[in-house]
Amino acid sequence: MQPLQLDSWRAKRQVLAKHILESAHDHGPLRILEAGCGSRWNVDLGDLEYTLTGVDLDEKALDMRINERRDLQETIVGDLRTVILDDARYDVVYCCNVLEHVDGAEQVMHNLVRWTRPGGTILVLIPDGRSAKGFLTKLLPHWVHVLFVRHVQGLASAGKTGFGPYRTYFDPVVSLAGVRRFCAANGLTIDACYSSAYSQSANRILTALSQAVAWTVHIVSFGRLTARHADLTFVIRKPADPAGRHRSTGQALPPDDPQRRTP
Ligand SMILES: C[S@@+](CC[C@H](N)C(=O)[O-])C[C@H]1O[C@@H](n2cnc3c(N)ncnc32)[C@H](O)[C@@H]1O
């Protein structure tokens, strides 16, 4: 399945909300884990009843989240590679722009699956490490990222604690092929996959410039590094357990429940 192209952040947010809303059930609020939550959450779920748990390494970012956004019901300072959370607790696990920053991203992927209830949804958003943008991000030293975010994207606090950009590693799983391989090897289904292009900035010059750079890298790499997309969004389904049990509540799902799946 080729990724479906999304052409704006707005479209991406709508798609994310749609997939989360589809996970809604009638046994209490939807339990959502935001893995690597940082200082903000960009998804509008309207009237949906849900609880949001945020985990992040960066205490300063979490402080901002707690004091300014005030949208988390539970906050955990921890490393996604090693933090202990209840198995199968969450209906939805959301991990946006985090895995490229983790040296050991595959371990985090295993944990995301472990924390999701059987039949639950895992939303993973990453830059594709096998794209021209991913390649350049890996290649350029961290201080260039800081200067770019500070002066081109105009975020004056870039590089200070609690603010990005964060160091990047791009383990092999952080790519289209890598996530597909991981899912196939671990019995997970990819319900949907979306791609988005280079700069979704309102600045047209910046968009044109980043596209020109991407196509140059694509040509120089003899087509190995894609210029068609930069970022990927995966909607991954953890198989339901054979009894069709909704483990986060202990209630069995009715036989016609759309969340009931055969493993
Ligand atoms: C680019 S920010 C993204 C934040 C947020 N998810 C968003 O989309 O705005 C990356 C976040 O991942 C967190 N992070 C990186 N490595 C981590 C790890 N091993 N465990 C927990 N959080 C981590 C950083 O502290 C940072 O808050």
PDBQT file of the ligand as one rigid body, heavy atoms in Angstrom, charges set to zero:
ROOT
HETATM    1  C1  LIG A 301      10.351  16.982  18.466  1.00  0.00    +0.000 C 
HETATM    2  S1  LIG A 301       9.734  16.783  20.076  1.00  0.00    +0.000 S 
HETATM    3  C2  LIG A 301       8.058  16.282  19.741  1.00  0.00    +0.000 C 
HETATM    4  C3  LIG A 301       7.142  16.603  20.869  1.00  0.00    +0.000 C 
HETATM    5  C4  LIG A 301       5.653  16.309  20.608  1.00  0.00    +0.000 C 
HETATM    6  N1  LIG A 301       5.422  14.898  20.415  1.00  0.00    +0.000 N 
HETATM    7  C5  LIG A 301       5.158  17.087  19.403  1.00  0.00    +0.000 C 
HETATM    8  O1  LIG A 301       4.779  16.474  18.408  1.00  0.00    +0.000 OA
HETATM    9  O2  LIG A 301       5.138  18.319  19.464  1.00  0.00    +0.000 OA
HETATM   10  C6  LIG A 301      10.490  15.272  20.590  1.00  0.00    +0.000 C 
HETATM   11  C7  LIG A 301      10.121  14.895  22.022  1.00  0.00    +0.000 C 
HETATM   12  O3  LIG A 301      10.585  13.560  22.276  1.00  0.00    +0.000 OA
HETATM   13  C8  LIG A 301      11.121  13.521  23.577  1.00  0.00    +0.000 C 
HETATM   14  N2  LIG A 301      12.037  12.358  23.667  1.00  0.00    +0.000 N 
HETATM   15  C9  LIG A 301      13.140  12.111  22.924  1.00  0.00    +0.000 A 
HETATM   16  N3  LIG A 301      13.707  10.950  23.296  1.00  0.00    +0.000 NA
HETATM   17  C10 LIG A 301      12.917  10.450  24.288  1.00  0.00    +0.000 A 
HETATM   18  C11 LIG A 301      12.971   9.264  25.080  1.00  0.00    +0.000 A 
HETATM   19  N4  LIG A 301      13.945   8.355  24.915  1.00  0.00    +0.000 N 
HETATM   20  N5  LIG A 301      12.016   9.076  26.017  1.00  0.00    +0.000 NA
HETATM   21  C12 LIG A 301      11.029   9.995  26.207  1.00  0.00    +0.000 A 
HETATM   22  N6  LIG A 301      10.917  11.130  25.467  1.00  0.00    +0.000 NA
HETATM   23  C13 LIG A 301      11.852  11.358  24.525  1.00  0.00    +0.000 A 
HETATM   24  C14 LIG A 301      11.819  14.864  23.715  1.00  0.00    +0.000 C 
HETATM   25  O4  LIG A 301      12.087  15.179  25.055  1.00  0.00    +0.000 OA
HETATM   26  C15 LIG A 301      10.798  15.788  23.054  1.00  0.00    +0.000 C 
HETATM   27  O5  LIG A 301       9.857  16.271  23.958  1.00  0.00    +0.000 OA
ENDROOT
TORSDOF 0
